[in-house]
Amino acid sequence: MPLIVGAYAAAPRGLEPGTPFRTFVDDVLAVPAVDGLEVPFQDNGSPWNDPAYLQATGPASEHVLTMIPATMMALAGSPAQGLASSDDGGRKQAVEQLRRAYEFVAAVGEGPGGRFTAVELHPAPRHPYTSADAFRESLDEALTWDWDGVRLLIEHSDAHSDAHAPSKGFLPLADELDVAEERGIGVVLNWARSAIETRGAAGPREHLAAVVARDRLGGLVFSGVSDAATLDGAAWADLHLPIRGWSGAPVAADAATSLLTTDEVTAWVAAAGAPELVGVKITSPSNATPAECRDLVRAHVAIVAAAVEADRGRRG
């Protein structure tokens, strides 16, 4: 299974296009066990959406495109926009945004070097605009495009809740599983987002069991969250916190309160039954240097890779 890194979250603040950007990307891909990047589609001229640097990666590189940055940016100005929107205008805007992402994926595939193997989709917008039937309609359109072997995956975000303010507030996992099963696609779970939705470390295990039971698991992404306020934000905020127990320079104080532990990493991998991909998405401290950001990536990849290797050993 490929191991990918959400390097855009771990990148130093204010990373400039050109040599600093390319150097950071190359350094991440040089980390042992890393097979590719989780690339953000941002739809705003970001250096992450320039095909050239991906075409310069090794031909064995397997990258994944995530639509969450573009989705959240769109929601900030248009609350009814999303692939699962009951507002047809908002739904069509989201489909057009996905088409632009499709064109980016195709452009990368036309060159040498690495390629995209999957695209992570999100059933925005938030309640009360969200509709599973609208999501089906959007997927049916996108699935007619020639993705040339690139898989479409639904990445679960925390669903709407009447008990607390959600972070994302998209479709419930049960609805996503129904749609995924009907359309023959997989579901990706992000540890932090499942914990945010369920308000506890048991939630990711419950979500994983539900997805495995339906044979829909497309991948796991490891990202931490805290039930207490941190230096970077409020409790239960989707901040991609480190795994508890990690320490580096500067010391990641937020790691001390993260609910994601090495034991949770091991347990989640073991319960997954060899997912199609495994990802790591951790945000670097705001004052971290490029070298410290690379150390953060290297340390977290090592934790997840060790859990994957241990699970392979158990399975023989």
Buried (B, 14 or more C-beta within 10 A) or exposed (E): BBBBBBBBBBBBEEBEEEEBBBEBBEBBBEBEBBBBBBBBBBBEEBBBBBBEBBBBBEEEBBBBBBBBBBBBBBBEEBBBBBBBBBBEEBBBBBBEBBEEBBEBBBBBBEEEBBBBBBBBBBBBBBEEBBBBEBBBBBBEBBEEBEBEEBBBBBBBBBBBBEEEEBBBBBBBBEBBBBBBEEBEBBBBBBBBBBBBBBBBBEBBBBBBEBBBEBEBBBBBBBBBBBBEEBEBEEEBBBBBBBBBBBEBEEEBEBBBBBBBBBEBBBBBBBBBEEBBBBBBBBBBBEEBEBEBBBBBBBBBBBBBBBBBEEBEEEEE
